[in-house]
Amino acid sequence: MRLPPMRLLRLLTIALLLGFAALPPLHAQGASPYSVTVPVPDTSDTQRSDAFATALSQVLVRVAGGQDLRSKAGYDDALKNAAALVRRFQYARAATGMSLTVDFEPGAVRHLVSTLGVVGSVGAKPPVLLLVRGSDGQLLDKDALASLAGAAAARGYGVAYVDPANAPDPAKVDAADPATLAAINQHYHTGLVLLGSLHDGSADWTLVSGGKAQRWTGKAATEDALLADAGNGTVDRIGKQLNVIGATVSDEKLWVSGLDSAMDYASLLNVLRADPSVRSDSVVTLGAENDGMLVGLKSAMPADALAANLAASGRLIRAAAHPGTDASLRWLH
């Protein structure tokens, strides 16, 4: 492994010196529990830091299901360090002056809630985005997909519903097109997508998880039964891929490509350290080449299962094997 080229050395230095800077404009986040807009008097560092803390306090209440976390040990420190959990932020003019929209890293927030001793009720796992068309070729809405969502919820998985006005191209999702998967992550905070096409008494299904596709066909007497079977089948397949725990904590080497900026590098470390199966203090950078980074860490999961879990979050996608590593991933923009 070569020493990092000067370009990456400069990026890493910038990441350490500058911390968090604004990313490209936020896309619509819908009802994401991880996105908050707060008023700010100006764009100074002090006001931005205060706004981050205020926004994080609201997000923590949402993710903890309305529980008051202010008495929890570590809560005040978490607010002081809220910038470390920020995924992106954007200023905008408001009727009363100015506002700041803050979008937090879902995995990092969930990990924080867990460390505070609370089981989060929102987003404990990434939701499954439903992109299902009926026999007439039209996208099915929330009401039509109630049986599928109910079956998934009974097994501990939530779902998200695609916006019909901005639906991803199913062919590009099925092909794991990086730009399409990145756009899905921006809008829905997930790397899990269920594609479905209903026919008379049967349906074709494709579950895309971190860029890998699993396909099957279902049959049932009624449409409700067909959808409920799909919900159970989806959870079964996710479980086999993601719910794997190793017998011991092991040393792993991950290769991550697609790191084009200091923010990408900082965000990657944040995602890795926020994963519950990873010892956060074990994450180290071992080397770099071009836009790729070799990362070492200790994990309670085998490398392949860890890579699948990381990819399910939507920030990463599985990539071709890289020599000398246990698993390879690609950062999505």
Order of alpha helices (4+ residues) and beta strands (2+ residues): alpha-beta-alpha-alpha-beta-beta-alpha-beta-alpha-beta-alpha-alpha-beta-beta-beta-alpha-beta-alpha-beta-beta-alpha-beta-beta
